[in-house]
Amino acid sequence: MTKIATDHLAREAIVYIRQSTPDQLRQNHESRRRQYGLADRARGLGWDEPVIIDEDLGRSGGGTSRPGFERLLVAICEGRVGIVLSLEASRLARNGRDWHTLLEFCALVGCLLGDEDGLYDPRLPNDRLLLGMKGTLSEMELSTLRQRSVEALRLKASRGELFLGVAVGYVKVGRDRIAKDPDARVREAIDLVFRKFAEFRSIRQVHLWLRQEDVRLPTVRTAGEERRIVWKPPVYGTVHKLLTNPVYGGAYAFGRTESRVTVENGRKRVRRGFRRDRAEWDVLIPDHHEGYVPWDEFERNQRLIADNANCRGLMARGAVRRGDALLAGLLRCGHCGRRVHVHYSGTRGYCVRYGCQGAHLNHGTRRCIAFGGLRVDTVVGDAVLRLLSPLGVEAALAAIEGRESEDAELRRQAELALTQARYEADLAQRQYDAVDPANRLVAAELERRWNDRLSEVRRQEERLAGRRATRQEALSCAEKQRLMALGDDLPMAWSHPDATAKTRKSILRAVLEEIVVTLADGRLDLLLHWRGGDHTRLSVPRNRTGQHRWAASAEVVDLVRGLARQLPDSAIAATLNRLGKKTGRGNSWTEVRVRTFRNRRGVAVYRPGEMAERGELTLTDAAERLGISKTTMLRWIADDTIKATQVCKGGPWAIPEAQVAALHGTDLQPARPRTVDPNQELLDLQ
C-alpha cells in the first residue's frame, strides 16, 4: 500500500479486461465478472472512478492487433495513468515483446501495475524482476497449452474422429462419425453435380448448365449451435468445392490448408486457408465413410481438373478450348519435353499450325519443331476412330439413355424443391395458427413468413409445370434404329456437320493421355500414349514448302508453266477456266490470280515473239504460210504429217517452223476428199 503516492492518485486508474476467444465470451462468464470486479478494488485503493478498457474482449494476446492495448499504451505514454489493474499478467500480454514494452513505459512515467496478488512498481528492481518472471511464465504457459491442444487434435485426426465442421451433404452421427444427410433433395443435388461433371468433364460447364437449368445447390448456414440448409443459385466456387473435397469420395482428410504468419505495421498477422499439396496433408484415410462417388472416380476427377487448368505448368494439358486444332494440349515435344503450342492464321483463323517455342521464349535458343496441323489431326483422328469403332454401339446406347435420363433428373430436382417448399409453407401455417391473434406484433411477422412460403410454393409449381410441358418425348423405334446405325458407323458421326471440334477434342482427351512428337528425316514420328498404358507409333510425312490444304494441284502448276510460254495471263486464265480447273481455294481463275500464281513460283511472263525466237509457229501462222485452212492443218497434225505439240487439250499448238518450211511449195492438196468408207461415192457437182 505504501507504493501508492499522491502523484499516482492524481492520475487515472485503468482496468484492462480481455478474453482470448469469442468462445470464452459465450461460455466463461465468471472470468469476465472477476475482471470487471477490479474496478471496485481500484476504488478501494483510493481512485474515484476507474477507466475500463474492454475493447479487446474476444481477441488473442499473442501479438495480433489489439486496439484496447494500444489505447492503454498511449494513455501511459501521455502520463495520464497512475495504475493499471488486470486479473493477471496473461491478460495484459501473451508475448514477451508486448509485456516488456508495457513494463518499460510504466517505469519511465512512474505507473504502477496491479493484479490479484498485489501491486508492483516497475522502477523497483525486485518488482521488475518479479514482473519479468510473470510475463515469461505467461508466455510459456500459452505455448504449452497450444502445443497440448494441437497434439490432441492431431491424435484425434489421425484416427479420423476430428470434425471441426461437417460438409454439406453430411451430418454428424455421435461425436466421431459422419453419415450422408437424410434429406433426399440434398443428396440428389450433390449426386447430380458429380454426374454432370462425368458428362461435361469441366467444372465451368457444370456451373453454366446448373445456372441455365435453374438448379439450386445446398449450402450450410450456422448460427450458434443451429445448422440450417439454404438453397442458392450455384456459383463457380461452390461447384469447385463440391468436386474437389475428398469427403465426397468417402475419405477423411485433415491438414489440407495451413496458416501463414506475416508482420504488418509491427504486428503479427495470421492468414488462413492456404491450400497445401496432397503429399503434405497430415491425414488422409480413404474408405472412411460412405461417399457420393467411389474413391478411384474421385481421383480421376482430380486429375482431369488438374489437366483442365490452363497456364499451370508444362505438365497441364489445359481445358478444351475454342479452335479447330484437335490436338491442342495433347502434344509434347520429343526433343525438349515441353508442351507444343497451337497457332491460328489466315483471314478467319482456320489455318492450324503446331510449334514448340518453349526453349526460344525462355532461353532464346532456336525453336525445336513446327508443323502444319491438318494432316496430323487427320492421322490421329483416324487412329482413334479405328480404336473406338467397336464401341460405337455402346456409345449409341449411352446417348439414348442420356437423353431420356437428363429430363427425368431435372424434373426430379423440381419435384424435391416443391416438396420442401410445401413443407416450409405448412410449418409457417402451423406457427401462425399457434400464436395468439391478439399479439399482433408476432402474428403479423408470422403471417408475412407464411405468405413468403406460399409464394415460393407457387414459383416451384410453375417451374415443375414448365418442366413437364417441355418434356421430350421418348425416342420411337425408328429413331432408336437410326441412332444405333449412327453409333455403329462412328466415322460418319465423327465427320457429321453437327459434330463440333469441341466434341472431337473431348473424345480424343477421353482416350489419349498425351502425344509425343519428334521430327526426323522429313517426317513426323508420333507416339500416342493411350489411357491405360498402351502406346501406338505413327509416322506422318512432313509437308514441303508450299504444300498445304490451299495449294493448287501439281497438274495446274504444270499447266501454268507450259501455257506461260505461249499465252499471256488473261488467255491462261480463260484456258484454265475452260478446262474446269480451280484455284487451291476452289475459285475460278482471273488474270490477277494467274499473275500472282506465276510470281510465287518464279515463272516468267509471256513475251510477244517468244515462240518465234524458239522457232515455233501457232496454228494460224502455219496455215497462212502454207496457204491452207486451219482444219487441214489440224488434219495433218492428226495424221502425223506435222509433228506439233500442245500443253493441254484446248491449248495453243506449237508447230516447228522447220517442218512448215519443208512443206512450203509442194502439192499440198489431196486428189479426192478423205473418207473412211471405201464404198462412199463422189458427188460430181460440175
ZAMARGU-4260 file (C-alpha; in steps of 0.2 Angstrom, whole numbers, plus 5000, padded with zeros to 4 digits):
<rodrens>
0) 5000/5000/5000 | 5015/5012/5003 | 5019/5011/4984 | 5004/5022/4980 | 5009/5040/4981
5) 4999/5056/4979 | 5005/5058/4961 | 4998/5041/4957 | 4981/5045/4964 | 4981/5062/4954
10) 4981/5052/4938 | 4969/5039/4931 | 4966/5021/4936 | 4964/5009/4921 | 4956/4992/4922
15) 4961/4982/4907 | 4949/4967/4903 | 4952/4954/4890 | 4946/4937/4885 | 4956/4927/4871
20) 4942/4920/4860 | 4923/4923/4856 | 4920/4906/4863 | 4926/4911/4880 | 4915/4926/4879
25) 4900/4914/4876 | 4904/4902/4890 | 4917/4908/4903 | 4906/4922/4911 | 4914/4920/4928
30) 4931/4926/4922 | 4924/4941/4914 | 4914/4946/4931 | 4931/4944/4940 | 4939/4956/4928
35) 4926/4969/4929 | 4926/4967/4948 | 4944/4975/4948 | 4935/4992/4947 | 4929/4990/4965
40) 4947/4986/4970 | 4953/5002/4962 | 4940/5012/4971 | 4946/5004/4987 | 4964/5009/4983
45) 4959/5027/4983 | 4953/5031/4965 | 4936/5039/4962 | 4931/5032/4946 | 4942/5020/4936
50) 4943/5019/4917 | 4938/5002/4910 | 4946/4996/4894 | 4937/4981/4887 | 4939/4983/4868
55) 4950/4968/4867 | 4936/4955/4873 | 4937/4940/4861 | 4955/4945/4855 | 4970/4935/4857
60) 4985/4942/4866 | 4998/4933/4856 | 5003/4948/4846 | 4989/4951/4834 | 4981/4969/4833
65) 4973/4974/4850 | 4965/4992/4849 | 4962/4992/4868 | 4980/4988/4872 | 4986/5001/4860
70) 4974/5014/4868 | 4982/5009/4885 | 5000/5012/4879 | 4995/5029/4873 | 4987/5034/4889
75) 5003/5028/4899 | 5015/5037/4887 | 5005/5053/4890 | 5007/5052/4909 | 4988/5051/4912
80) 4989/5034/4921 | 4993/5031/4939 | 4990/5012/4940 | 4985/4998/4928 | 4974/4984/4935
85) 4972/4967/4927 | 4967/4950/4933 | 4984/4943/4929 | 4999/4946/4918 | 4992/4935/4904
90) 4978/4947/4902 | 4989/4961/4898 | 5000/4951/4886 | 5004/4934/4879 | 5021/4938/4871
95) 5037/4945/4878 | 5038/4960/4867 | 5021/4967/4872 | 5024/4963/4891 | 5042/4971/4892
100) 5036/4986/4881 | 5022/4989/4894 | 5035/4987/4908 | 5047/5000/4900 | 5034/5013/4898
105) 5027/5011/4915 | 5044/5013/4923 | 5048/5029/4913 | 5032/5038/4918 | 5030/5030/4936
110) 5015/5020/4933 | 5010/5005/4944 | 5004/4988/4939 | 4992/4978/4950 | 4984/4961/4950
115) 4975/4950/4962 | 4992/4946/4971 | 4997/4963/4974 | 5004/4980/4967 | 5021/4982/4958
120) 5032/4997/4954 | 5042/4993/4938 | 5055/5006/4944 | 5060/4994/4958 | 5072/4981/4954
125) 5064/4967/4964 | 5046/4971/4957 | 5054/4972/4939 | 5062/4955/4941 | 5045/4948/4948
130) 5035/4956/4934 | 5048/4949/4921 | 5046/4932/4928 | 5027/4933/4927 | 5027/4938/4909
135) 5039/4924/4905 | 5028/4911/4914 | 5013/4918/4905 | 5021/4916/4888 | 5027/4898/4892
140) 5010/4894/4898 | 5002/4899/4882 | 5015/4889/4871 | 5012/4874/4882 | 4993/4875/4881
145) 4994/4877/4862 | 5006/4863/4860 | 4995/4851/4870 | 4979/4856/4861 | 4987/4854/4844
150) 4994/4837/4848 | 4977/4832/4855 | 4969/4837/4839 | 4982/4829/4828 | 4980/4812/4838
155) 4961/4813/4836 | 4963/4817/4817 | 4974/4803/4814 | 4960/4791/4820 | 4948/4800/4808
160) 4937/4806/4823 | 4940/4825/4822 | 4927/4835/4814 | 4928/4854/4816 | 4915/4856/4803
165) 4904/4845/4793 | 4902/4847/4774 | 4886/4850/4766 | 4878/4833/4761 | 4884/4825/4778
170) 4878/4826/4796 | 4887/4821/4812 | 4882/4805/4820 | 4888/4804/4838 | 4904/4813/4842
175) 4916/4805/4830 | 4907/4799/4814 | 4898/4807/4799 | 4884/4800/4788 | 4875/4806/4772
180) 4862/4819/4775 | 4845/4811/4777 | 4837/4824/4766 | 4834/4817/4749 | 4835/4833/4740
185) 4852/4837/4747 | 4859/4820/4742 | 4852/4820/4724 | 4858/4838/4721 | 4876/4833/4725
190) 4874/4817/4715 | 4868/4827/4700 | 4884/4838/4701 | 4895/4823/4700 | 4885/4815/4686
195) 4886/4831/4676 | 4905/4833/4679 | 4907/4815/4672 | 4897/4820/4657 | 4904/4838/4654
200) 4922/4835/4661 | 4923/4853/4666 | 4919/4862/4681 | 4914/4878/4672 | 4902/4868/4660
205) 4894/4860/4675 | 4892/4878/4683 | 4884/4885/4667 | 4872/4870/4665 | 4866/4872/4683
210) 4863/4891/4680 | 4855/4888/4664 | 4843/4875/4671 | 4840/4885/4687 | 4846/4871/4698
215) 4850/4877/4716 | 4863/4869/4727 | 4863/4867/4746 | 4874/4877/4757 | 4876/4877/4776
220) 4872/4892/4787 | 4876/4891/4805 | 4870/4902/4819 | 4877/4897/4835 | 4873/4879/4838
225) 4860/4879/4824 | 4864/4872/4807 | 4852/4875/4793 | 4852/4871/4774 | 4850/4886/4762
230) 4847/4883/4744 | 4855/4896/4732 | 4859/4898/4714 | 4877/4890/4712 | 4892/4900/4710
235) 4908/4893/4702 | 4917/4891/4720 | 4903/4881/4727 | 4904/4868/4712 | 4923/4868/4713
240) 4922/4864/4732 | 4910/4850/4730 | 4920/4842/4716 | 4937/4844/4725 | 4933/4840/4743
245) 4939/4822/4747 | 4925/4820/4759 | 4913/4816/4744 | 4925/4802/4739 | 4922/4794/4756
250) 4939/4799/4763 | 4944/4808/4778 | 4957/4822/4776 | 4965/4833/4789 | 4978/4847/4786
255) 4973/4852/4768 | 4976/4870/4772 | 4988/4880/4783 | 4991/4897/4791 | 5004/4909/4787
260) 5011/4922/4798 | 5017/4939/4792 | 5022/4955/4801 | 5012/4971/4795 | 5014/4988/4804
265) 5024/4980/4818 | 5010/4967/4822 | 5008/4949/4818 | 4995/4945/4805 | 4989/4927/4803
270) 4982/4922/4786 | 4972/4906/4785 | 4966/4895/4771 | 4982/4892/4760 | 4980/4876/4751
275) 4993/4863/4753 | 4999/4849/4741 | 4991/4832/4744 | 5008/4825/4749 | 5009/4837/4763
280) 4992/4833/4771 | 4993/4827/4789 | 4980/4814/4787 | 4971/4805/4773 | 4961/4790/4776
285) 4952/4783/4761 | 4936/4772/4763 | 4932/4781/4779 | 4914/4784/4777 | 4901/4782/4763
290) 4905/4794/4748 | 4895/4801/4735 | 4907/4794/4722 | 4920/4780/4723 | 4937/4785/4728
295) 4945/4780/4712 | 4932/4790/4702 | 4936/4805/4714 | 4955/4803/4710 | 4951/4803/4691
300) 4941/4819/4693 | 4956/4827/4702 | 4967/4823/4688 | 4955/4829/4675 | 4953/4845/4684
305) 4972/4847/4685 | 4973/4844/4667 | 4960/4857/4663 | 4970/4871/4672 | 4977/4882/4659
310) 4994/4891/4662 | 4998/4879/4677 | 5014/4872/4671 | 5021/4861/4657 | 5013/4845/4663
315) 4995/4853/4662 | 4985/4849/4646 | 4973/4864/4649 | 4954/4863/4646 | 4946/4860/4630
320) 4946/4877/4621 | 4939/4885/4606 | 4948/4882/4589 | 4949/4869/4576 | 4965/4861/4582
325) 4961/4844/4589 | 4977/4840/4597 | 4979/4857/4607 | 4986/4852/4625 | 4990/4834/4620
330) 5006/4836/4610 | 5023/4836/4619 | 5039/4839/4610 | 5050/4824/4610 | 5066/4834/4608
335) 5064/4846/4624 | 5049/4839/4633 | 5039/4855/4633 | 5021/4857/4628 | 5018/4860/4609
340) 5008/4876/4607 | 4995/4879/4593 | 4994/4894/4582 | 4980/4900/4570 | 4982/4911/4555
345) 4973/4916/4540 | 4959/4928/4537 | 4947/4918/4548 | 4960/4909/4559 | 4956/4892/4550
350) 4974/4888/4547 | 4981/4877/4561 | 4999/4876/4565 | 5008/4867/4579 | 5025/4873/4586
355) 5037/4871/4601 | 5043/4888/4606 | 5047/4885/4625 | 5066/4885/4623 | 5065/4900/4611
360) 5054/4910/4623 | 5063/4905/4639 | 5081/4904/4634 | 5082/4912/4617 | 5088/4897/4608
365) 5081/4890/4591 | 5064/4883/4590 | 5063/4864/4591 | 5049/4859/4579 | 5035/4867/4569
370) 5022/4858/4558 | 5005/4860/4550 | 4990/4853/4559 | 4979/4847/4546 | 4987/4830/4541
375) 4992/4826/4559 | 4975/4829/4566 | 4968/4818/4552 | 4980/4804/4556 | 4977/4804/4574
380) 4958/4805/4572 | 4959/4790/4561 | 4969/4780/4574 | 4956/4785/4587 | 4941/4780/4576
385) 4949/4763/4572 | 4950/4760/4591 | 4933/4767/4595 | 4923/4759/4581 | 4919/4743/4591
390) 4912/4754/4605 | 4901/4764/4593 | 4885/4754/4598 | 4888/4756/4616 | 4890/4775/4613
395) 4873/4775/4604 | 4865/4766/4619 | 4873/4778/4631 | 4866/4793/4621 | 4849/4785/4621
400) 4849/4783/4640 | 4857/4800/4642 | 4843/4809/4633 | 4829/4800/4642 | 4838/4802/4660
405) 4843/4820/4659 | 4825/4827/4658 | 4820/4815/4672 | 4834/4822/4683 | 4828/4840/4681
410) 4810/4835/4684 | 4816/4826/4700 | 4825/4841/4706 | 4810/4852/4703 | 4799/4839/4712
415) 4810/4839/4728 | 4811/4858/4728 | 4792/4859/4728 | 4790/4846/4742 | 4802/4856/4753
420) 4793/4872/4749 | 4776/4864/4753 | 4783/4858/4770 | 4790/4875/4774 | 4773/4883/4770
425) 4764/4870/4781 | 4777/4874/4795 | 4774/4893/4793 | 4755/4890/4794 | 4756/4879/4810
430) 4767/4893/4818 | 4754/4906/4813 | 4739/4896/4819 | 4748/4893/4836 | 4751/4911/4840
435) 4738/4922/4850 | 4729/4933/4837 | 4729/4947/4849 | 4748/4948/4849 | 4748/4957/4833
440) 4767/4961/4833 | 4771/4942/4832 | 4756/4937/4822 | 4760/4950/4808 | 4778/4943/4806
445) 4772/4925/4806 | 4759/4930/4793 | 4772/4938/4782 | 4783/4922/4783 | 4768/4911/4778
450) 4764/4922/4763 | 4783/4921/4758 | 4782/4902/4759 | 4766/4902/4749 | 4774/4912/4735
455) 4789/4900/4735 | 4777/4886/4733 | 4768/4894/4718 | 4785/4898/4710 | 4791/4880/4712
460) 4774/4873/4705 | 4776/4884/4690 | 4794/4878/4687 | 4788/4860/4688 | 4774/4863/4676
465) 4786/4871/4664 | 4797/4856/4665 | 4783/4844/4662 | 4777/4855/4647 | 4794/4855/4639
470) 4797/4836/4642 | 4805/4827/4627 | 4795/4813/4620 | 4803/4796/4621 | 4813/4790/4605
475) 4802/4780/4593 | 4809/4763/4587 | 4813/4771/4570 | 4823/4785/4579 | 4832/4772/4590
480) 4837/4762/4575 | 4844/4777/4566 | 4854/4782/4581 | 4860/4764/4583 | 4866/4764/4565
485) 4875/4781/4568 | 4883/4773/4583 | 4889/4758/4573 | 4896/4770/4560 | 4907/4781/4571
490) 4917/4789/4556 | 4900/4796/4550 | 4896/4803/4567 | 4914/4810/4568 | 4913/4819/4551
495) 4895/4824/4553 | 4892/4843/4551 | 4884/4844/4568 | 4899/4836/4577 | 4909/4851/4583
500) 4928/4852/4586 | 4924/4853/4604 | 4916/4836/4604 | 4930/4829/4594 | 4943/4836/4607
505) 4933/4829/4621 | 4933/4811/4613 | 4952/4812/4610 | 4955/4818/4628 | 4945/4803/4634
510) 4956/4790/4626 | 4973/4799/4625 | 4985/4804/4639 | 4997/4813/4628 | 5006/4813/4611
515) 5025/4814/4609 | 5030/4821/4593 | 5048/4821/4585 | 5055/4827/4568 | 5067/4815/4559
520) 5071/4813/4540 | 5057/4824/4534 | 5043/4815/4543 | 5034/4817/4560 | 5035/4802/4572
525) 5020/4802/4584 | 5020/4791/4600 | 5002/4790/4606 | 5000/4787/4625 | 4983/4779/4627
530) 4974/4780/4644 | 4978/4763/4652 | 4996/4762/4647 | 4996/4756/4629 | 5006/4765/4615
535) 5004/4767/4597 | 5018/4774/4584 | 5013/4783/4569 | 5023/4792/4555 | 5017/4806/4545
540) 5026/4813/4530 | 5030/4832/4533 | 5024/4844/4520 | 5037/4853/4510 | 5037/4871/4507
545) 5021/4876/4498 | 5012/4860/4502 | 4996/4864/4512 | 4977/4862/4511 | 4975/4878/4500
550) 4989/4873/4487 | 4984/4871/4469 | 4987/4853/4462 | 5003/4848/4453 | 4993/4847/4437
555) 4988/4865/4437 | 5006/4870/4441 | 5012/4861/4426 | 4999/4868/4415 | 5003/4886/4420
560) 5022/4883/4417 | 5018/4877/4400 | 5005/4890/4395 | 5015/4904/4401 | 5027/4901/4387
565) 5013/4903/4374 | 5000/4914/4381 | 4998/4930/4391 | 4990/4929/4409 | 4972/4933/4403
570) 4972/4919/4390 | 4979/4907/4403 | 4965/4911/4415 | 4952/4908/4401 | 4960/4892/4396
575) 4961/4885/4414 | 4943/4890/4417 | 4938/4881/4400 | 4946/4866/4407 | 4937/4867/4423
580) 4952/4870/4434 | 4951/4879/4450 | 4962/4888/4462 | 4968/4880/4478 | 4953/4888/4487
585) 4941/4882/4474 | 4939/4899/4465 | 4939/4902/4446 | 4955/4910/4438 | 4957/4928/4434
590) 4972/4937/4426 | 4977/4944/4443 | 4976/4926/4451 | 4987/4919/4437 | 4999/4933/4439
595) 5001/4930/4457 | 5002/4911/4455 | 5017/4914/4442 | 5026/4926/4453 | 5025/4915/4468
600) 5033/4900/4458 | 5046/4911/4448 | 5038/4908/4431 | 5042/4922/4419 | 5028/4931/4410
605) 5025/4928/4391 | 5034/4940/4379 | 5027/4943/4362 | 5038/4935/4349 | 5044/4922/4361
610) 5038/4907/4351 | 5046/4914/4335 | 5063/4915/4345 | 5061/4897/4349 | 5057/4893/4330
615) 5038/4889/4334 | 5023/4894/4325 | 5005/4895/4330 | 4991/4885/4321 | 4985/4901/4312
620) 5003/4907/4307 | 5007/4889/4300 | 4991/4888/4290 | 4994/4905/4282 | 5012/4901/4277
625) 5006/4885/4268 | 4990/4893/4261 | 4979/4880/4269 | 4965/4881/4281 | 4967/4878/4299
630) 4956/4862/4298 | 4968/4855/4285 | 4982/4859/4297 | 4974/4850/4311 | 4971/4835/4300
635) 4989/4835/4295 | 4994/4835/4314 | 4982/4821/4317 | 4990/4811/4303 | 5007/4815/4310
640) 5012/4824/4294 | 5017/4838/4305 | 5024/4835/4322 | 5016/4848/4334 | 5014/4849/4352
645) 5000/4855/4364 | 5002/4859/4383 | 4984/4853/4386 | 4968/4850/4376 | 4961/4867/4370
650) 4978/4875/4372 | 4988/4883/4358 | 4998/4872/4346 | 5017/4874/4344 | 5022/4869/4327
655) 5041/4868/4322 | 5044/4882/4309 | 5057/4870/4300 | 5043/4857/4296 | 5032/4871/4289
660) 5047/4877/4278 | 5050/4860/4271 | 5032/4858/4265 | 5031/4875/4258 | 5029/4875/4238
665) 5024/4856/4237 | 5007/4850/4231 | 4998/4850/4247 | 4980/4847/4240 | 4974/4829/4241
670) 4967/4821/4225 | 4950/4817/4232 | 4941/4820/4249 | 4946/4809/4263 | 4933/4796/4268
675) 4933/4782/4280 | 4921/4772/4269 | 4928/4765/4253 | 4910/4762/4246 | 4906/4781/4248
680) 4903/4788/4230 | 4909/4805/4225 | 4897/4819/4220 | 4900/4827/4203 | 4894/4845/4206
685) 4900/4852/4189
</rodrens>
